[in-house]
Amino acid sequence: MTRSLLSLALVFACTGFATADNWPQWRGPSGDGISKEKGFATEWSKDKNILWSFPLPGMGCSTPIIWGDKIFLTCEDKTDLILQCISTSGKPLWQEKIGPATKKARDDEGNGATATLSTDGKNVYGFVGSGTVFSYTLDGKKNWDFDAQQRYGKFNIQFGMHSTPVLHDNRLYFMFLSTGKQIVACVEAKDGSEVWRVNRKSDGTDENEHSYASPVMWTNGKQSYLVTHGNDYTVAHDLKDGSEIWRLQDLNPRLPLKDGKSPYNKFLRFVATPLVTPDLIVVPTAKNGPIVGVKPDAKGTFGIGSEYELWRKPNGTPDVPSPLLWDGVVYIVRENGALMGLDAKTGKELWNDRGHTARHRASPVYADGKIYATSRDGVVNVIKAGRTFEKLATNRLPDDFAASPALADGVIYLRGFKNLWAIKETK
């Protein structure tokens, strides 16, 4: 559920080089859930291939990020939301209070520690649901912070503001989509000062004004733009000033049916975040709605029948987990545990299987020919990547998981409600 995308270009720009050993944001070095490393564990249990487990003070759904020998995550600690730093050997290093704890969504679906952090290797940047946006050094010294609710207005969203900011080329990008507020904004990473903000127009109504998705950064190494998702549309924004480049419509139909009634769904709020790759953008919707393959060179407002739609699958969208793409196959993990493989060029369904009948909130990740699909009840199915379905392993840990996995230096990090688990293949 937790949501952040940072282009691989950021790591090069800020450090001069990138290594596969870091996981600097939600969904990894290039923001697509892909690790280029090999040798990750396929099987584990509480007594097998557990490098260590670290007890957490409270609930949280943010994915841990890893840089060098440090792990960073946000967490609830009684009445506070905290930023916590742990060593990759499982030892506590430091923690700082960020803001007050917020109400849990549906008691166990998330809280103010849901948005994932990001780092450029020098500083850690983040946002918590109480509204605080912040930057700390890797050693725990505060650089700056500000209250987004003071700057952009009070959040009015049913299950809390969970959207993760995007770090790209020394700037942070935000989307705050809720009742009475449809704002996209950019701030300087060096001091939090505002660069621009725009009002993201929409004719969406009711619960659709509430988006739990995160902004993502599309890049092909030469060009980049911001993508925001929610309130019935997916929109691409120019990085200079936030102006629109393109807008995808027909995600929530408005044309009247034959009986004259409107098919418009007032409760089609978006949670899953689009997947952006250099050659394809995969746009999910919600509640078994459509999935759309979009060409990144799109322009203007477009929808069904447009030349900018590569394909459109009328149903089967993931409601919470975001899509994954590897070697010509789009992997869909639905909120009910259904797993699908789609042809990336046509959207044709290649296979459909029930992975594990339980709630799925984490987004899948890929490494070394394997897809990892994490469920809330502690089960992680490991699927062989390919155009046919093959389950390699089913693993279980005694914890609840909503955060997406992080992969770094041969270790799988699974953030539970009770513990942070480090999983490594033992020889």
SVG drawing of the C-alpha trace seen along z (x, -y; Angstrom):
<svg xmlns="http://www.w3.org/2000/svg" viewBox="-34 -28 64 52">
<polyline fill="none" stroke="black" stroke-width="0.4" points="0.0,0.0 2.8,-2.1 3.7,-4.4 7.2,-6.2 9.0,-6.4 12.5,-7.8 14.2,-7.5 17.5,-5.8 18.8,-9.0 18.5,-10.5 21.0,-8.1 23.5,-8.9 22.9,-12.6 23.4,-12.7 26.1,-10.2 27.9,-9.9 27.3,-6.1 24.7,-3.6 25.0,-0.2 22.5,2.6 23.1,2.9 20.9,-0.2 17.1,-0.3 16.7,-4.1 12.9,-4.3 9.7,-2.4 10.0,0.0 13.8,-0.2 16.6,-2.0 14.6,-2.7 11.2,-2.9 9.8,0.2 10.1,2.9 13.1,4.5 16.4,5.7 19.3,6.6 21.0,8.6 21.0,12.4 21.0,14.9 18.0,13.9 16.3,16.6 13.4,18.5 12.3,20.3 12.1,19.2 10.2,19.5 10.7,18.2 13.4,21.0 14.9,20.9 17.0,18.3 16.2,15.6 19.3,13.4 17.7,11.4 14.4,9.8 14.1,6.4 11.1,5.6 9.3,2.4 7.6,0.2 4.3,0.0 2.4,0.3 3.5,-1.1 3.2,-0.3 6.1,-2.2 8.6,-0.2 12.1,-0.3 14.8,-2.0 18.4,-0.9 21.6,-2.9 24.9,-1.3 24.8,0.2 21.7,-1.8 18.0,-1.1 15.4,-3.8 11.6,-3.6 8.8,-5.4 6.8,-3.9 4.2,-4.5 5.5,-4.6 2.6,-5.0 1.3,-8.6 4.1,-9.6 5.2,-9.0 8.9,-8.4 11.8,-8.2 13.9,-5.2 17.4,-4.2 18.6,-0.6 21.9,1.0 21.9,3.8 23.1,6.0 19.8,5.5 20.9,3.0 19.2,-0.3 21.2,-3.4 18.9,-6.4 15.3,-7.6 13.5,-11.0 10.0,-12.0 8.4,-13.4 4.8,-14.1 1.7,-12.9 0.2,-9.5 -2.8,-9.5 -6.0,-7.4 -5.6,-4.0 -7.5,-3.4 -10.2,-0.7 -8.3,0.2 -5.6,2.2 -5.2,0.9 -2.7,-1.8 -1.7,-4.8 0.4,-7.9 3.5,-5.8 2.4,-4.6 4.3,-6.8 7.8,-5.5 11.0,-7.5 13.6,-8.2 17.3,-9.1 19.9,-10.5 22.7,-8.9 23.3,-12.2 19.9,-12.9 16.6,-11.1 13.3,-12.7 9.8,-11.8 6.2,-12.6 3.9,-11.3 0.2,-11.4 0.0,-14.1 1.3,-16.5 5.0,-16.8 7.4,-16.9 11.1,-16.5 14.7,-16.0 17.4,-14.4 21.0,-13.5 21.8,-9.8 23.2,-10.3 20.0,-11.8 20.5,-15.5 17.4,-17.5 17.9,-19.6 14.4,-21.1 10.7,-20.4 7.3,-22.0 3.6,-21.2 1.9,-20.4 -1.5,-21.0 -0.5,-24.5 1.0,-25.2 -1.6,-23.4 -4.7,-23.2 -6.2,-20.6 -6.4,-17.0 -10.0,-15.9 -9.6,-12.3 -11.5,-9.3 -8.6,-6.9 -5.8,-9.4 -3.2,-10.9 -0.7,-8.2 0.7,-9.5 4.5,-9.2 6.5,-12.2 8.9,-11.6 12.5,-12.6 14.1,-13.5 17.0,-15.8 17.1,-17.5 13.4,-18.2 10.4,-16.6 7.1,-16.3 3.7,-15.8 0.1,-15.2 -2.6,-16.0 -6.0,-14.8 -8.9,-14.9 -12.2,-16.7 -11.9,-20.3 -8.1,-20.0 -6.6,-18.8 -3.0,-20.0 0.3,-18.9 3.4,-20.7 7.2,-20.7 9.7,-21.8 13.5,-22.1 15.1,-19.1 17.8,-21.4 15.4,-23.4 11.8,-22.5 11.0,-25.8 8.2,-25.7 9.1,-25.8 5.5,-25.6 2.0,-24.3 -0.9,-23.7 -4.5,-23.0 -5.2,-19.6 -8.6,-20.1 -11.2,-17.3 -14.9,-16.8 -14.8,-13.7 -17.1,-13.7 -17.7,-12.0 -15.1,-9.4 -13.2,-9.7 -11.7,-13.0 -9.7,-10.9 -6.6,-9.3 -4.3,-7.0 -1.9,-6.5 1.5,-8.2 3.0,-10.5 5.6,-8.7 8.4,-10.0 8.6,-8.8 12.0,-9.0 13.7,-7.5 17.1,-8.9 16.8,-12.0 13.3,-13.3 11.3,-13.2 7.8,-14.1 5.6,-13.6 2.6,-11.4 -0.3,-11.8 -3.2,-9.4 -6.6,-9.9 -10.0,-11.6 -10.9,-9.7 -7.8,-10.7 -4.1,-10.0 -2.2,-13.2 1.4,-13.9 2.9,-17.2 5.8,-19.2 8.6,-19.4 9.3,-23.1 5.9,-24.4 3.4,-21.5 1.5,-22.2 -0.3,-19.3 1.4,-17.3 -1.3,-14.7 -4.5,-13.4 -5.9,-9.9 -9.7,-9.7 -12.4,-7.0 -11.2,-5.4 -14.6,-6.0 -17.2,-6.1 -19.6,-9.0 -21.6,-8.3 -25.2,-7.3 -26.3,-3.7 -29.1,-2.6 -31.6,-3.1 -30.4,-6.6 -28.8,-5.9 -25.2,-7.0 -22.6,-4.3 -20.5,-6.7 -19.1,-5.0 -18.9,-7.5 -16.7,-5.2 -14.0,-4.4 -11.1,-6.0 -7.7,-5.1 -5.1,-3.3 -2.8,-1.4 -0.1,-3.6 0.7,-3.5 3.9,-1.6 6.2,-3.8 8.8,-2.4 10.7,-4.0 8.4,-2.4 5.1,-1.7 3.0,-3.2 0.6,-0.8 -2.4,-2.5 -4.6,-0.6 -7.9,-1.9 -9.9,-0.3 -12.5,2.3 -12.0,4.6 -12.0,1.7 -9.9,1.3 -6.1,1.5 -4.6,-0.7 -1.3,-0.5 -0.3,-4.1 2.4,-5.2 4.8,-7.6 4.9,-10.1 1.1,-10.8 -0.2,-14.4 -3.4,-16.2 -6.5,-14.6 -7.2,-11.1 -9.0,-7.8 -10.7,-4.8 -9.8,-4.5 -6.8,-6.9 -3.5,-6.3 -1.9,-6.8 -3.5,-3.8 -1.4,-0.8 -4.1,1.5 -6.9,1.5 -8.1,4.5 -11.7,3.8 -11.4,5.4 -9.1,7.2 -7.3,4.1 -5.3,4.5 -7.1,2.4 -4.1,1.8 -0.8,3.4 0.8,1.7 1.8,3.5 5.2,4.9 6.8,5.4 9.7,7.7 10.8,9.2 7.6,8.4 5.1,9.6 3.1,7.3 2.4,8.9 -0.8,8.1 -1.3,9.0 -4.9,8.3 -6.1,7.3 -7.8,10.7 -4.6,12.7 -5.4,13.4 -2.3,13.3 -2.2,12.5 0.4,12.2 -0.4,9.9 1.5,9.4 3.1,6.0 2.6,5.2 -1.1,6.2 -2.5,6.5 -3.6,10.0 -4.0,12.2 -1.3,14.9 -2.3,16.7 -4.5,16.2 -4.1,18.1 -5.1,17.8 -1.9,17.3 -3.1,17.0 -6.6,16.2 -5.9,13.3 -5.7,9.5 -2.8,8.2 -1.6,4.7 2.1,4.8 3.3,4.4 5.2,7.2 8.9,7.1 11.2,8.9 14.7,10.4 16.7,13.2 13.9,14.6 11.4,14.6 8.3,12.5 7.6,12.0 3.9,11.4 3.3,10.5 0.0,10.9 -1.3,9.4 -1.3,12.6 2.4,13.3 2.4,15.5 4.8,14.6 4.4,16.5 7.4,16.8 6.5,17.1 8.8,18.0 8.9,15.0 7.6,16.0 4.7,16.3 3.3,19.3 2.4,19.6 4.7,21.6 4.8,21.3 8.2,21.9 7.5,21.5 5.0,20.4 6.6,18.9 5.0,17.8 6.1,15.6 4.2,14.8 3.4,11.2 1.1,8.9 2.6,7.3 1.3,4.3 4.7,2.8 6.3,3.8 9.5,5.8 13.0,4.2 15.9,6.0 19.5,5.0 22.9,6.8 21.4,10.3 18.9,9.6 15.1,9.5 13.7,7.0 10.0,7.6 8.5,4.9 5.7,6.3 3.5,4.7 5.6,6.3 9.1,6.8 11.4,5.9 12.6,9.2 15.9,9.7 15.9,12.9 19.1,14.3 19.9,17.5 22.2,19.6 24.8,21.9"/>
</svg>
